[in-house]
Amino acid sequence: MPINYEQLRSLVIPDVEQRYSQKDVILYALGIGLGQDPVNEDELTFVYEKKLKVLPTFPAVLGRPDFWIRDLPTGIDFTTILHGEQGIVLHRQLEPSGHVIATTRITEIVDKGQGKGALVYTERRIVDKTSGDLLATVSETTFCRSEGGFGGPSRTVKKANEMPERAPDLTCDLPTRPEAAIIYRLSGDLNPLHVDPAMAKAAGYKRPILQGLATFGVSGHALLRTLCNYDPCRLTSISGRFTAPVFPGDTIRTEIWRDGSIVTFRARALERDILVINNGCTEILS
């Protein structure tokens, strides 16, 4: 069944209610590589319950409506989708434990044409259940490779953040663990592509790949380390476009350009010199 624009645009995705604990916050931080140096006190504050802090990219794993594209009547071939873009806007600093409700809605669908696929834009609003305060807004773009040409109304693809033409002002190299994807999946991404060698080979990869959101988190860590002195309150938004997969064990080099409070970044798998995140943008408080 092909995409029906009006039906998909009005699709009701069930809200997700989630309690998270210090353990969840620590497990997420371990999954994106913090704590590899056991005497680095800047990193320990994100993986040790004493004065625990929450990473700014943690909302990426909060209240995700898993497999809704597959399980709801979307008309999308789940096996051919790609995670195209990710964004997070932080409205309040998250506590180390909490109870949240997340509401996800489809904000737009773009038909790129026959044989060119389609883009589905979603937004997830995460609120504190007790206070009703909006904590974070999470945006995602899903590239549906098989769905172009369904005849939806004319829509414009969102413009990517432009990259500076000069050399980066700063770089930060962070290694990923060989078992990073196995750890990260415990934060909610149970896609076997990231743990099962046979599934990875069937999808065309020589071995399991790292979750895109884990790569996103590594770049968030690099920005936090390089620009914020590990103060999570200073990083108020982050977004980027995924361009290539990362293999666990790759070193991620985040290249950074500063123009006042607005920072542009991209990331590459250093050993293979492959761009893995592009058109990144983040806002840093001084």
C-alpha positions in Angstrom: 0.0 0.0 0.0 1.6 3.3 -1.0 1.6 6.4 1.1 -1.7 8.3 1.4 -0.6 11.8 2.2 -3.7 12.9 4.1 -4.0 9.7 6.1 -0.3 9.7 7.0 -0.3 13.4 7.8 -3.2 12.9 10.3 -1.9 9.7 11.8 -2.2 9.6 15.6 1.0 8.2 17.2 0.3 7.1 20.7 1.9 9.1 23.5 4.7 7.5 25.4 4.9 7.7 29.2 8.3 6.9 30.6 10.0 6.9 34.0 13.7 7.2 33.8 16.3 6.8 36.6 19.9 7.6 37.3 20.7 4.2 35.8 19.2 5.2 32.5 21.1 8.5 32.4 24.4 6.7 33.2 23.8 3.9 30.7 23.2 6.4 27.9 26.4 8.2 28.8 28.4 5.0 28.7 26.8 4.1 25.4 28.2 7.2 23.7 31.6 6.7 25.2 31.9 8.7 28.4 33.8 7.1 31.3 36.6 5.5 29.3 39.1 7.3 31.4 38.1 6.3 35.0 40.0 9.3 36.6 38.6 12.0 34.2 36.3 13.9 36.7 34.6 15.9 34.0 33.3 12.7 32.4 32.6 10.9 35.7 30.0 13.4 36.6 27.8 11.9 33.8 28.4 8.3 34.8 28.6 8.4 38.6 25.5 9.0 40.7 27.3 11.4 43.0 26.2 14.9 41.7 25.0 13.2 38.5 24.5 15.4 35.5 22.4 14.7 32.3 23.9 15.0 28.9 22.1 17.5 26.6 21.5 14.8 23.9 19.8 12.4 26.4 16.3 13.6 25.3 17.0 11.8 22.0 16.2 8.5 23.7 13.3 9.7 25.9 9.8 8.8 25.0 10.5 7.4 21.5 7.5 5.7 20.0 9.5 2.6 18.8 8.6 1.0 15.4 5.5 3.2 14.8 6.4 3.4 11.1 6.2 -0.4 11.0 3.4 -1.1 13.4 0.9 1.7 12.4 -0.9 2.0 9.0 1.7 4.3 7.4 2.2 2.8 3.9 5.9 2.9 4.4 8.3 0.0 3.8 10.0 -0.1 7.2 13.0 -2.1 5.8 14.1 0.7 3.5 14.0 3.7 5.8 17.0 5.7 6.9 17.4 8.1 9.8 18.1 11.4 7.9 18.3 14.2 10.4 18.1 14.8 14.2 17.5 17.9 16.3 17.0 18.7 20.0 16.0 21.9 21.6 16.4 22.0 25.4 13.9 24.2 27.2 14.9 23.1 30.7 17.8 21.1 32.1 16.7 17.5 32.8 16.9 16.1 36.3 18.9 12.8 36.8 15.6 11.0 37.2 12.1 11.8 36.2 8.6 10.9 34.8 7.8 12.3 31.4 5.1 12.1 28.7 6.2 12.4 25.1 3.8 13.4 22.3 5.0 12.7 18.7 3.3 14.1 15.6 4.1 14.1 11.9 4.7 17.7 10.9 5.2 17.3 7.2 5.7 14.7 4.4 7.7 15.6 1.2 7.3 13.5 -2.0 10.7 13.8 -3.7 9.3 12.0 -6.8 9.2 8.6 -8.4 12.4 6.7 -7.6 13.7 9.5 -5.3 12.0 8.6 -2.1 10.0 10.7 0.5 10.8 12.6 3.6 8.7 12.3 6.8 9.3 15.1 9.4 8.3 14.4 13.0 8.4 16.4 16.2 8.3 15.0 19.8 7.5 17.2 22.7 8.7 15.9 26.1 7.0 17.2 29.1 7.4 16.6 32.9 4.3 14.7 34.0 4.1 16.3 37.4 4.6 19.9 36.5 3.6 19.9 32.9 6.7 21.8 32.0 8.1 21.4 28.5 11.5 19.9 28.8 12.7 19.3 25.2 11.5 19.3 21.6 13.0 16.6 19.5 12.8 16.7 15.7 13.6 13.9 13.3 13.6 13.4 9.5 13.1 9.9 8.2 14.1 9.2 4.6 11.8 6.6 3.0 13.7 5.3 0.1 10.9 3.3 -1.6 8.0 5.8 -1.2 8.6 8.5 -3.8 5.9 9.3 -6.3 2.8 8.8 -4.2 1.4 12.1 -5.5 1.4 14.2 -2.3 1.0 18.0 -2.5 4.0 20.1 -3.4 6.2 20.7 -0.4 9.7 22.1 0.1 12.6 20.1 1.6 13.9 21.9 4.7 17.1 23.8 3.9 20.2 22.3 5.5 22.4 24.4 7.7 25.2 25.9 5.5 28.8 24.9 6.3 31.5 27.6 6.4 34.1 27.6 3.7 37.0 28.2 6.0 39.0 25.6 7.9 37.4 24.5 11.2 38.2 26.7 14.3 38.4 23.6 16.5 38.5 19.8 16.3 37.8 17.1 18.9 38.7 13.5 18.4 36.7 10.9 20.5 37.1 7.1 20.2 34.1 4.8 20.2 34.2 1.5 22.0 34.2 -1.7 19.9 31.1 -2.8 21.9 29.5 0.7 21.8 26.4 -0.4 19.7 25.7 -3.3 22.1 25.8 -0.9 25.1 23.8 1.9 23.3 21.0 -0.4 22.3 20.1 -0.8 26.0 18.9 2.8 25.9 16.1 1.8 23.6 17.3 1.1 20.0 16.8 -2.7 19.7 17.2 -2.8 15.9 19.2 -6.0 15.3 21.2 -4.2 12.6 23.4 -2.9 15.5 24.1 -6.2 17.1 23.4 -9.2 14.8 26.2 -9.8 12.2 23.9 -11.7 9.9 21.4 -8.9 9.9 24.1 -6.4 9.2 25.4 -8.4 6.2 21.9 -8.8 4.8 21.6 -5.0 4.9 24.9 -4.6 3.0 27.3 -3.9 5.9 30.4 -6.0 6.7 29.5 -5.9 10.4 27.0 -4.3 12.8 27.0 -0.5 12.6 26.7 2.1 15.4 23.3 3.7 15.9 23.0 7.1 14.3 21.8 8.6 17.6 25.0 7.3 19.3 27.1 9.1 16.7 25.0 12.2 17.3 25.7 11.8 21.0 29.4 11.5 20.5 29.4 14.8 18.6 27.3 16.3 21.4 30.0 15.1 23.8 32.7 16.8 21.7 30.8 20.1 21.7 30.2 19.9 25.5 33.9 19.1 26.1 35.3 21.7 23.7 33.0 24.6 24.1 31.1 24.2 27.4 33.7 23.0 29.9 31.3 20.1 30.5 28.5 22.3 31.7 25.3 20.8 30.1 23.3 24.0 30.8 25.2 25.9 28.2 24.3 23.7 25.2 20.7 24.6 24.4 20.1 23.1 21.0 21.8 20.7 18.6 20.9 19.3 15.1 22.6 17.5 12.3 22.2 15.4 9.1 23.4 11.8 9.0 25.5 11.1 5.9 27.2 7.7 6.4 27.3 4.9 9.0 29.9 4.5 11.8 31.4 1.2 12.8 31.9 0.7 16.6 35.6 1.3 17.3 35.8 4.2 14.8 37.3 7.5 16.1 34.9 10.4 15.6 36.4 13.7 14.7 34.0 16.6 15.3 35.0 19.7 13.3 33.7 23.0 14.8 33.2 26.5 13.5 32.3 29.3 16.0 30.4 32.4 15.1 29.2 34.0 18.3 26.7 31.9 20.1 25.9 29.9 17.0 28.2 26.9 16.3 28.4 24.9 13.1 29.9 21.4 13.1 30.3 18.2 11.2 31.8 14.8 12.1 33.8 12.2 10.3 35.0 8.7 11.0 38.7 9.5 11.2 40.4 6.3 10.2 38.2 6.0 7.1 38.0 9.7 6.4 34.3 9.5 5.8 31.8 12.3 6.7 29.2 10.8 9.0 27.3 13.9 10.2 27.1 17.1 8.2 25.3 20.5 8.4 25.4 20.4 12.2 24.3 23.4 14.2 24.3 24.1 18.0 23.6 27.0 20.2 25.9 27.7 23.1 25.3 30.0 26.0 28.3 32.1 27.1 
